[in-house]
Amino acid sequence: MFNFYGNTVMKNILQVAVLTSFLASFSAFAHHPAEDIVDEDIYEMIDENVADTPHADLDFTSMGL
């Protein structure tokens, strides 16, 4: 069907696409850079500020299903 071995341009495009998909997938599993830097008091302050708003009741566990 496709002759990837004879066409070097197509072979290079395929290699770049595979490399790009590998690099993009690793960043999806990385943790947030501020995860270890931000103090727990900041997260408690955010929870207190959001407690009186409708945003406190948001549930993302069934998103898209």
C-alpha positions as CSV (number, residue, x, y, z in Angstrom):
1,M,0.0,0.0,0.0
2,F,2.6,2.6,1.1
3,N,6.2,2.4,0.2
4,F,7.9,4.0,3.1
5,Y,11.3,2.6,2.3
6,G,11.7,4.2,-1.1
7,N,10.4,7.6,-0.2
8,T,12.7,9.3,2.3
9,V,10.5,12.3,2.8
10,M,7.6,10.2,3.9
11,K,9.9,8.2,6.1
12,N,11.2,11.4,7.8
13,I,7.7,12.7,8.3
14,L,6.7,9.4,9.9
15,Q,9.8,9.5,12.2
16,V,9.0,13.1,13.2
17,A,5.4,12.2,13.9
18,V,6.3,9.3,16.1
19,L,8.9,11.4,18.0
20,T,6.4,14.2,18.5
21,S,3.8,11.8,19.9
22,F,6.2,10.4,22.4
23,L,7.3,13.8,23.6
24,A,3.7,15.0,23.9
25,S,2.6,12.0,25.9
26,F,5.2,12.4,28.5
27,S,4.2,15.9,29.3
28,A,0.6,14.8,29.9
29,F,1.7,12.6,32.8
30,A,4.1,15.2,34.4
31,H,3.1,16.7,37.7
32,H,2.4,20.4,38.1
33,P,5.6,22.4,38.8
34,A,4.1,24.2,41.8
35,E,2.9,21.0,43.4
36,D,5.9,20.8,45.7
37,I,6.5,24.5,46.1
38,V,3.2,25.9,47.2
39,D,2.4,25.6,50.9
40,E,-0.6,23.7,52.2
41,D,-1.9,27.0,53.8
42,I,-2.5,28.4,50.3
43,Y,-4.7,25.4,49.3
44,E,-6.7,25.8,52.6
45,M,-7.2,29.5,51.9
46,I,-8.5,28.7,48.4
47,D,-10.9,26.1,49.8
48,E,-12.2,28.7,52.3
49,N,-12.7,31.3,49.6
50,V,-14.5,28.9,47.3
51,A,-16.7,27.3,50.0
52,D,-19.5,29.9,49.6
53,T,-19.7,29.7,45.8
54,P,-21.2,27.2,43.4
55,H,-17.7,26.2,42.4
56,A,-17.3,24.2,45.6
57,D,-19.9,21.7,44.4
58,L,-18.3,21.0,41.0
59,D,-17.7,17.3,40.4
60,F,-15.3,16.4,37.6
61,T,-15.4,12.6,38.1
62,S,-18.1,12.0,35.5
63,M,-17.0,14.6,32.9
64,G,-17.5,13.5,29.3
65,L,-19.2,10.2,30.2
